[in-house]
Amino acid sequence: MTEEDHKNNQRTQAQAADAGYERIDPAEKYLHDALRKSFFLLKIIMVVVIVWFLLSGFVKVESNEQALVLRFGKIQGVGENRLLGPGPHWILPYPIDEIVKIPVAKKETIAIDSFWYFQRPNESLPESPTRQDRFDDKLVPTRDGYCITRSEQETESTAAFEGSDYNIVHSKWKLIYQIEDPERFFKNVYVTDVEPGGSYADVISQSTEVKSLLQDIVADAVVTAMVNYSIDDAIGSQARIPAHVKRLVQKKLDQIESGINAVSIQLTDITWPRQIGHAFLASIRTSQSSQKNISEAKSYAENTINEAGGPVADQLLEALYDPDMMNDEQREALWAQLAGKAQEIIAEARAYRTKVVEDARANAEYLQTILPEYKKSPQLVLQEIYQEAIEYVLNNTDEKLIIQPTQGTKGSEIRLLINRDPSIKPKSQKQNNAEK
């Protein structure tokens, strides 16, 4: 077949088709046009839906959040890519991928009042736990909250004794926490699912599951910590005990891999049982008075020892009680370092010893010099010694009264003037004035 014959055949087929189309019914023609337009509109709608579907994958993570991407419930990404930081991101649209935004910078606060005594709804907090109108109620273990502190008298020998005395204390606590590891928090801490369009941050703050979990952990830590302190420690020290409780809470949160960081534990209020307010205050006053007396006694003892012997007085005192503590040379060195009144007494004693020795030596030398004369005429020498002693005694007296014995008279009367003339000064005072 030639090329010209092929073109003739195509022209003949086209004419036949046009002739057949003209023979179609008008209703069928309108239906054909409507279907053609509908298919075109459907194509446009499908394109718009696909574009909208793809655009719905764009999400924004706020500055205080981090996000996890779930694909059919499984976390996507490896390493640092498992967490989406703040800013815009694109993921496969729902329901293929789902984004979970977790607040990591927001700090939540939970109050723990389970250790506080029962209060009626219309009952206002008292200014002081010792108000008399509050002593009518009794402590009911099933109604009032409390925790136990150790006994002040507890020692190592009585720590395990069943009869050890413990004390009751009421307290209020506050936990401030934030999410540190979003993945661990999402995996290990149950939180009610977020509704579409909802905020995970709002769900966490309102979740009773998270609140109950943290309240139980804090309560367990408080019970564990408080038994290590006395009631005076619990009421007087409000920094050491919360730090102890915080360590226990964080340890438990790490053990369960919660991804939660306990920012702080605060002891907001603490008091003794209100039923024994007066007795407890009396006990506190007595304890304070006792401690004051003990402190004053220790201070007086230290001051007395320092005044008596100086810094080395304690060491020397121990050495005197324990002879084997140091040798004679060390002890003599401490004696030489003594100060204060002890040093004065030692100096006076040494001076007195020197004076006595010198006087004894002088007397011995004097007696040696008069010994030859004494051998020649003992009475004369003794008379001379007696005379010198009398002169020495009389010269050192301020006033002299000489009474001569009377013979042959009875009932001799002697009158002495007691209130002597004040103008007469003692010799000792005259000597002092002369030396000045």
C-alpha angles and dihedrals in degrees: 000000000000125000090250092055090050092054090048091054092050090049091050091050092050092051091049091051093050090049090051093048091053089055092057117111115256092235091057089047092054091047090051092052092047093051091048092053092044092054090050092050090047090054091053092049092049091051091050091048092049091049091047090047091053093044091052087068091072110099134172125221114206123233093255095048143076123198140213122208115220120196108194087337097311123113112246130213137045127253114331091359091070089077125057115213128212116303139055120322137174124224134165107282124258132308091029095052128020127192123216114197114201122190109234100168098047116096118214126203127213124185119214112203098157091109095054125099120258117275127189118237092250094042116109122211111266123240089230131016089228097071108136094222089065097057095078093081121080126221108263112193092204092052109027122065121223144143133220128250126194123259118267090226094052114126134173091270094052100035093098096037112120093219095058112136116242131184134226123229133179119218144170124212138190127205122203113192142162136192110261101171112035095189095053090044091051093047102042107027117069115225127171111262116265115247117233109282092014128126120246089208091061091047092052094049091048098038112119090197094061092041093050092047094052093042091054092048093049092046091052091049092049092052091048094048102041095060088065093063135061121238090254090055091048095050098037101040115054098164107053097049096050088050089053092049091048091055091052093047093049091047091055093046090052092048092057090041091234096159088226124131118208100221095186144342115214128194098215098178138001134174143158121255108296092222092070099038097126094045092047093051090049089051091050092050091049092048092048091049090048093049090047092052092047091049092048091048092050091047091049091048092049093047092047092050092046092048091046100045113356128230095330094053094097093050092048091048091053090047090053091051092045111038091183092059094086140357128256094265093054090046092050089049089055091048089054091052095053117121138181124036093343090059090048092051091047091048091049091047092050091047091048090049090051091048093049092048092047092047091049090048091048091049091048091051091047092050090048090055095050095041094094092051090046091055090053098047115002096178094054093049093048090049090052092049091049091050093052091049092052091050091049092051095045094046091057096053124092096214133018127206114189116192117194117211115245126215126209096012127108130208098022112194126212122190123194126190105229099183096063125197108284091211089069106089122205116251092241091059091047090053092050092050091049092051091051 
